[in-house]
Amino acid sequence: MATHLRQVLAQKQKLSPTQVLQAKLLQLNSINLEQAIFDELEINPLLEQVETDLPESKDSEDESPLDALDLDPKDVYEDDFSYNKQEEKKFSPLPDKHSFLDDIISQLADSGLSDFDKEIAEEIIWNVNDRGYLDTDLILIADRFGKTDEEIEGILKIVQRLEPKGLGSRNIQECLLIQLEDEEESVSWKIVRYMFEDFMHKRYEKIQKKIKCSDDELHEAIEQISHLNPRPGEGLQDRYQVVIPDLIVKEENDGWRITTNDGGIPEVRVNQTYAGTLDQKSISAETKKFMKEKLDSATWFVDAINQRRRTMLNVMKTIIEKQSEFFSGNINYLRPMVLQDIGDVIKMDISTISRSTRGKFVDTPYGVFELKHFFSDAVELNDGRIISNFVIKKALEKIILAEDKQSPLSDDDLGKKLNETGYKMARRTVAKYRDQLGYPVARLRKEF
């Protein structure tokens, strides 16, 4: 059988090293950024920390840094040269701590994906919300990489099957089905796949009639479904997280002054002394290549830190402009605002906005808030008004806090109370908002 060889010309979009580094640093909060800088200082001789308080030594002005080391630069940074890693870790400024998403991303190493597809997978992972669901349309991620949503659907499926299973799902039904896929055609799988609405509304007789199962099989299936994980992103929030604001906002002269909280973050720059050795003829081609790579890496790193600062300042400035009522003192009011609204103003894609707001906190005159706090979806009321669901949640929470704890209100009653305040909501929507606020159903709120 003859083998035919063909040349195919294809155009693929690939993120540059600078874009990858900028995205990586942007997603870090102040604590993790400090650790990342110390890690980079350790491995890159072309990067140095700015020491403003220490006088510069003039003893070795005429001596080449490489001559002074009397070592091949590659040897200096090999793992075998580590003088005592255990002792070094004792005095590290911060422990080497991986976030929940870092642990998810590390699983991609065994996924069999190409480097380009791994970049797409990481983009998907960084666009999940606090409950673990995909927080943007798949087509928007696909567009950024020059793909169609159908082309990256397979990558999404791989992400959804990392641990915890269901991360990156687009709705709760998809999340539960993924967790049940090893038991396809079981009673529990059939309920979620074909009769999910009936299950959500506890129409068990209808389910039993349709699926033709016994009482015991139905009970066992419901028990199994109730023990699945509907919120695979719970690990996104560190339960005992130390909050250090990344931004500080202060009122000043009828305006707002925004600063990045960089006090504890070391300032770094390219080491010009080492960079100057590239012009020395005595340096071998191999050493020169090594130094050139480190110089590029150091330059990209410094630029990425500066770009991170500019992006966060621009994002915060736009948030203040769009949430003027909040920053005027009405902290119980937020306008509808999504990531795309900020992206449209500062001309950046929503994945960049997501990275710059997730896990980042701002210190305001009204308290410390996560930047995600200022985002909420729009809700259209029956009278045509469009308001933020944040406002409705605040109204709902006020009703729950004021209820008789010996006879708490059902979701139907909560809906009627909301309607009396001008917010007509379906019972299902009320239940969703109540759940998002962290309040259980009425029977579990009852106090004796």
N, C-alpha and C positions, 0 to 999 in steps of 0.2 A: 504494500500500500504506500503510495507516494505521500511524502510530507511536504506541505506547502508552507513557505515562510512568507510573512507579510510584514511590511513596515506600516505602522499606524501613527499618524501625527495627532497628538492629543494635547489639549491645553488644560493644565491643572493649576488651581490656585493654592499656594502654600504660604503659611505665615512665615515671615522672616524671623531670624533669631531675636532681633530687637523687639518685634511684636510679641513673641512668645514670652520674653523676659518682662516686658511691660505688663502683660496680662498676669504673669505670676506674681509680681510685686504688688500690683494693684489690689489683688484679692487678699493680701495680708493686712492684718491690723497692726497697730503700733508695736505691740509686744513681739509679734512674729517677724515684723520687718527688722527690728533691732537684731534679732537672732540671725536672720538671713544676711544682714550686713556683716556681722562678726564671722559668719561661716565663709563669706566671700573674701573677707580680709585675710583669712587663714590660708586660702588656697591660691590666691592671686597676688604675686609680688608686684604687679603693676598698679595695684590699688592700695591706697594708704589712707589712714585716718588723719583728719586735720587736727593737729595738736596746737591750739592757739596759745596755751599757757607755757609751753616748754620752749626754751631758746634752742635754735638750731646749732648743731655742732659743726665746727669748721675744720675738724682735724683730718677729715678724709675727703676734702674737696677734690683733690687730684686723683683719687683712687677710684677705679671703676667698681661699682657695686658687685659685679660678677667676680672681679679679681679678689675683692675682700672676702667673699663667701668661699672662694677656692673650691667650689663645687659646681657640678653641672646643675643648671636650674631645675631640670626634670627630677633629679635625685632629691632635691630639697623638698619637693612636694609629693613624693611617693609615700604610700602608706607605711613602708618599711622604715622611713626616716622619722616617723612619729616618736618623739622622745619618750613620751609616756601618756598615752591617750587617756588612761583612767585618771591619772593625776590632773590632766588638763580639764577633764569634764567636771572635776570637783569645783573648779574655779571659773567655769563658764558663766557668763552673765545670766543666761536663762537656760532652763532645761530644754533638750531637744524634743519638742512636743509636736506631734502630728495632729491635725484637726480631723474631724469626722470625714470631710470631703477628701482630704489627703489620703486617708486610709482607703476610701473608695477608689480613687484614681490609681493607687498603687496596685490594685487588682487587675488593671488593664494590661500589666506586664505579661500576664498569662492568658490574655484573651485571644491571641493570634491575629490581632489587628495590625495593619501597617502603621507606620509612624504618622502618616497623614490622617488615617482613620482614627488613630488614638487622639489626635488633636481635636477632631470632631466630637469624639466621645467625651473628652474633657470639657468641651464647650457645653455639651448637653448636661453634664454633671453640675457645672457651675451655674446652670439656669434652672435648678430645682428650688422650690420654695421651702419654708421651714417644716412643712408637713411631708416633704419628699416628692411632691408632684412637679412635673414640668411646668415652669412658670411663664413660658412663652410658646408661640406657635413654632412647630418644627420647621416650617418653611422659612422663617426668619433666620434660623441657624443655618439651614441649607444654603440660603442666598449668600451668606457671608463666606462660604467655602466654594461657591460656584457650583452647587449641586441642586438637585430637586429633592423635595421631601421624601419622595419614593426611594431615592438612591440612598438616603441615610436612615431610612426606616430600619434596615437591618442592624445598623450600629446602635440605634436606640434600643432594639430588642436585646442586644448584648449587655448594654448598660443596665437594663431593667432586671437582668438575671445575675447581676453581681450581688454581693451581700451588703445590706439587707435586700432581699428580693422585692421587686416592685418599685424601687427608687426610679424616678423619672417617668412614672405612669402619668397618663393624662386625666385619669379620673379614678375613683375608688373601685369601680367595677373591674377595670383593667388591672389595677393593683392586686385585687384579690384573686383574679383569674390566673395571674402569673404565679402566685403562691400555691395555686391548686393544680397547675398544669401536669404535675407528675401523677395526678389522680384523675386524669381526663375521663369523662363519662361516669364518674362517681355521682352520687346523689347531690353532694355538696357542690361539685363543679357544675352540674346541670342547673342547679338553683341560681348560682351566680351568673351563669352564661345566658340562660333563657328566661329566667323569672326574677331578675334582680329587683325590679320595681315592686313586685308583689312581696318579695322578701323584706324590702325596706319598710313596707307598710304592714308587715306581719299578716299577710293574707295566706295563712298556712293551709287552710282548707283548699283554696284554689291551687296552691302549689302541689299539695298531695294528690289532688284529682288529675292535674296535668302530668305530673311525673310518675304517678302510679307507684308510690312507695308506702311502706307501712309506717305506723306511728313511731316505732322505734327507730327506723331508718331516718325519718324526718327529724326526730329529736337529736339523733347523733350528728346529722349533717348540720343542723343549726348550731349545735355546740361547737363543731369543728370550725365553722365560718366565724363564729364569735371570738375564737381564739387566734384568728389571723391578725396580721399587723396592718391596720388601715393607715398608719402614719409612719412609713419607713424612714422619714427624715427627722425623727425625734432626736437623733444624735447630733443634729446640726447645731443645737444650742447646748453649750457646756452648762450643766446644771449649777456648777459652782464657779462660774466664770468671773474673773476679776475684770471689772470694767474700767478701762483707761481710755478717756475720750481721744479720738483721733483728730477732732476738730474743736475749736473753741470759737463761739460766737458771742460777741459783746456789742451792746448798743452804744453808738458813738456819734454825736452830732447829728441827730435825726436820721441816722443810717445804721448800718451794721458792719462791724469789723470782723472778718473771718480770718483765722490763723490756724495753721496745722500745729498740732501738739508734738513738736519735734524735739522737745527739751532733752529727752533721754536717748534720742537716736543719734548715733555717731555720724558726724559729717565726713564724707569720703571724697576723694579726688584721685585723678590719675597721677601716679608717681612719676614725675617728669625726669627724675634722676635716672631711674631704670629705663624709662622710655628713650632717653638720650643714648643709651648703649646700642640701640639698633643701628646707629650710624658708624659704629666702630668696625673697622675692617678686620680686626683680629678675631671677631666672633664668628664661629662656624655657621654654616648655612642652616644646620639643624637647630642650633640654639636660637638663631635669628628668627626662624619660623615659629619656634615655641614662644619667644618673646612677643612676636607680632600677634599671635593668637590671644595671648594674655592681655595685650594692649587693647585689642578690639573688645575683648570681654569686659575689661575695666571701663572702657568708654561707654559701652552699651549699658553697663550697670549704673553708672552715674547718671546717664541720660534717662534711664528708666525710673530712677528715684525722683528726679526732677519732674518727669512727666506724670508720675503718680501724684505728686503734690499739686501740680496744675489741674489735673483732672478732678481731684477731690474738692479743690477750691471752687472750680467752675460748677460742679454738681451742687455743692452747698449753696452757692450764690443763686442758682436757679431755683432750688427748693424754697429759699427765703422769698424770692419774687413770686412764686406760684402759691405759697401758703402764707400770704401776707396777714390774714386774719389771725392765724396761730401766733405769728411773731409780733403781732400787735397786742397780745395778751389773752386772746380767746383760745386757750389751749384745748378746749373741748370741741373745737370746730376745725375740720380739715376739708379742703376742696377735693373733689375726685382727681386723682393724679396717678398715672402709671409710669413705668420706666420709659416708655416710648416718648412721653411728654418731655422728659428731661433730655433724652437723646436727640429729639427734634431741635431743641434750642441750642445745645452745644455741639451738634453735628457729630454725634458718636452713636454706635450701635448699642442696642439694649443690653447685650452681654457685658459690655464695658461698664454701663451704668449699674448693672447688677453686681459686678465685682466691686465697684467703688462704694456700694451701699451695704452689702451683706457683711454683718459682723463689725461694722464701723459705727462709732458712737460720737455724738456731738454734745458738748457742754453748752447749754443755753441758759439765759436768765431764769428759765422756767424748769430747769432740771436737765438731767442727762438722758438723751433719747438715742435709740438706734436709728440710723438714717432710714431704714425700712419703715419706721413708724409713720413717716410722712406720706406714704403711698397707700392709696385705697381705691377700690373700684367705684365706678359710678352706678347709681341706681335711679331709674326713672320711676317716679310716682304716678299715680293715676291722674293727677291734675296736670301732668306734663313737666313738673319740676324734676331737675336732675341734681341729685345731691350725692355726697360721699357715703358709702356704707359705714364709714367710721362714725358719722353722726347718728345713724340708726343704731349702731351697736352701743353707743353711749346712752341713747335713750332706752334701749332694751336693758342694759346693765342697771340703770337707775330704777327701772320697774322691778327687776329681780331683787335688788337690794332693799326695796321698800315693801316687798310682799310679806304676808303673814307666814312666818316660817313653820307654823303648825299646820298650815294649809296652803302650800306653795302652788303657784299658778302652773297649769299645763301649758304646752306650746300653743294650743288653741286660744287659751285665755291671754297668754302673753301677746299673741297676735291682735286680739281685740283691744288690749290696752294700748298697743302701738298705734292701732287705727284711730283711737281716741286722741292721740297726740299728733295725728296728721300723717302717719306713716303706715299705709296699708300694705301688709306683707302676707304672702302665702305661709301657711303653717310650716311647710317644708323649709322655706327660707328662714323663718324664725328659729327653727330647730338648728339649722346650720350655723347661724350667727351665735346662738346660745352656746353651741359646742365650741365654736372658735374663741369665745370669751372664757371658756374653761368652766362653765357651769353645767352640772349634770342634769338629768331629767328631774321632773318635779318630785317623784317619790324618793329620790336620793337626796333632795334638798330639804326634806322634811326633818324638823327638829322637834324633840319632845321636851 
